[in-house]
């Protein structure tokens, strides 16, 4: 009976809850990606803003959209790194007592 509960914990932690956490983090990442409007700015990179098809309008829209995409990409990089770190910390949490025991054992020698 105990064996079943121990196995169920690992299945619950690494299959059920890890999947839920990954879905939540990916949802947050996707929301921020759409909030920053990066995909639509990339698809319309060479389309003039406000339908100004003059040479100046095309040039200004390219500069504005390029800056928008670069800024949004930097923000996404700074958000992606903590999201990946959070997920890996979640994966390692059940092993923290083992790491503490090994650390204590190494200090004795």
N, C-alpha and C positions, 0 to 999 in steps of 0.2 A: 504494500500500500504506500509506504514512504517512497519507494522507488518511482511509483507512478506520479506522485506529486512533484518530485524533483525533476523528472523528465517533463512534466507539464509546465513547470516554471520556465525551463529553457526554451521550450517550444513557444510558450506565450510571450516571453521576453524578446526572442530573436525573430520570430515569424510574425506574430500578431501585432505586437506593440512597435516593433522596428518598422514594419510596413506602415502603420498608422503615423508614426513620427515622420517617416520619409514622405508620405503623402502630404502631411501638414507643412513640412519645410519646403517641398516643391511647390505647393500651392502658394505659400508666402513669396517664394522666389518669382513665380509666374505673375502674381499680382503686382509685384514691384516692377517687373519687366514691362508689363502693360501700362502701369501707372506712369512710368518714365517715357512711355510711348516710343521705345526704341525700334520695334519691328516696323511700325508704320513709317517712321522717319527713314529707315533704311530702304523700304520699298519705294518711297517717293523722294529719294535723294535728289534726283535730277528733274523733278517736277517743280516748276516755279511756285512760290508762295503767292497766295491771293490772285492766282491766274495772271500774273504780270509776266508776259512772254517777251519782254524787252531783254536786251543783253544784260543790263544792270540788274533787272529782277531775277534773272536766272543765276547770275553770279552771287547776289546777296542770299538767295535761298539756298544755294549750295554751301555757302559759308555758315549760315545759321543752322542748317540741318546737320552739317558735319560736326559743328561744335556740340550740338545737342546729342548726337550719337556718341561722340567721344566722352562727354561728361557723363552720360547715362551708362556707358560701358565701364567707366571708372567706378561709379557708384555700385554697379552690379558686381564688380570684382571685389570691392570692399564688403559687400554683403554676402557673397558666395563663400568666402573664406571662413567666416564665423559659422555659417550654416553647415559646412562640411565638418568643421571642428566639433560642433554640437552633436552631430550624428555619430562621429567616431567616439566621443566621450560617452554617449549613450550606450554604444556597443561595448565599451570597456568597463562600464560600471559594475557588472557582476563579478569581474575579476579583480576589483580593487582590494578585497580582503586577501586574496592570494598574493598580490603585489606587496601588501603590507607585511605579510608573514615572511616573504622572501627577503624584504628589506630588513626586517628584524633579525632574521637568521644570518644575513651577511654581516650585520653590525657586530654579532657575537664573535666573529672570527677575525 
